[in-house]
Amino acid sequence: MKKMTVGILLAGMLVLLAACGSSETGGSGDKIKVGVANEEPYGYIDLATDNVTGANAEIARAVFQSMGYEDVEGEITDWNSLLPGLNAGNYDVVTAGMDIRPERCEQAEFANVELVYGEGMAVAAGNPHNLHSYEDLAAAEDLTVSIMAAANQIEMLKQLGMDESRIITADSIADNIAALESGDVDATVMTEATLTAALESANLDAIERAEPFTQPVIDGEPAVAYGAAVFADTDEGRELRDEYNEHLQQLIDSGELLEIISEFGFGEENVPTGDVTTDDRCNA
């Protein structure tokens, strides 16, 4: 299946955005400014077109276009710059399949769940340490792991008993993969979909996916992530979020959301069912 036509444009490799506040909800012809993490398949630059694309970038494009916005402008940024950039007024919304977590809910306004996903792990070729879960990794006291800065997996492993001194952080998925390929760490962890995309360009003579892999259990519950777009904690941000939620639900109900995410390796199991809500996650 061919990739869909990308609707979020990037002017060069970076878009210099003015302060937020020029957009008007639902106004035909208005511009929406979207901050997108550089993490395939959630958001990234299509090198063939220099356009911003990815599952969550395309969900945002579809929702905002259905709201009447003709100009949806994307900027790629580091994961740990998303919320600071949003709160600084650089974007109207940020999106990266960001898991809804209580500490993040204190910083911004999450929209409704738009993507559900699990975890994955890569190890040295041959899996010399016999790692098949985050629990295995945490229990191996002499092993180290590379994780993207500010990602969920840091807290997961700490909750499983891993000492923070064994956790190495990097600003990109490529850097985490490179750390494992070079032998600087013993494993790298990320979401399952991110790992699948990363392994497509990795040195598979040096590393491999940890298989079989058991999803982590944190506080007695499987560590499933519930991703959503994020808006500023302002009256304008909440108004935009509420309208976004209405149009997002239309995409889910019509089946269009599944069509969008299937272009990036996701399936029906990744579509939210409504059993877990943003309020549930923020108040967990």
C-alpha positions, 0 to 999 in steps of 0.5 A: 500500500502506498503512503498517503499524501502528506498534508503537514508541510515543513518549510526546509528542515525547520519551520521558524514559528511565531508565538501562538495565538493567531489561530482561530478555532474553526476559521477557514484559512487559519493556520495551526502550528504543530510540534512533532517529535522526531520519532518514527512512526509517530512523527518524522520527516519524509526525506523524499519530500521534506514533509512532516508525516507519521501516524500522529502527525497525520491524525492531527492533519486530518482532525484540523482539516475537518475543523476547517483549518487549511494550513496545518504547519509542522515542525520537528523537534526533540521529544523533551522539547515538546511540552516546553515548546508548547508552554512557551507558545511556539505551537498550538498543539504538540503530538507524538503519541505522547502517553497520558501520565499524571505528571504530564497532565499537570503541565498541559491539556491532553486531548482524548486518546488517539493511539494505544501501544505497547513496549519493545526492546533491542539487544546485542545480536544473539541476545547474550544476556537472555533478556526478554522483558524489562523485568529481566533487564532491571534484575541484571544489575551489571547491565546498562540501557539507552533510552530517549530523554524524558521517555516513559521507559525511564520511570518504568525501569526505575519502578521495576528496581533499576538504578538510575546510574544504569540508564543512559539517555539520548535525544533521538532514537537513532542515537539509542540504536547507535549506542547499542550497535557500538556496544556502549549499552547492553539494551535499548528500550522504546515503544514496539512501533518505534522499535520496528521502524528503527530496526529497518535501518539498523545494523542487524548483524550487531543487534536484534529485537528481544524475542520473545518479549513479555510486556512489562507489568507496573503496579500489577497492570500491563504497561500499555501506553495511551497516546494523545495530542497535547494543548496549552493549559489556557482558555484558548488551548482548552477550547481548541482541545475540546473541538479537536476531541469532537472531530477526533471521535468522528475519525474513530467512529468512521474508521478513518483513524484506522486507515491513517495509522495502518499506513504506519504499521499500526492495526485495529488493536491500536485504535482506542476503544474508550475503555480508558479515558484521558481522565482515567490516565491523568488521575491514575 
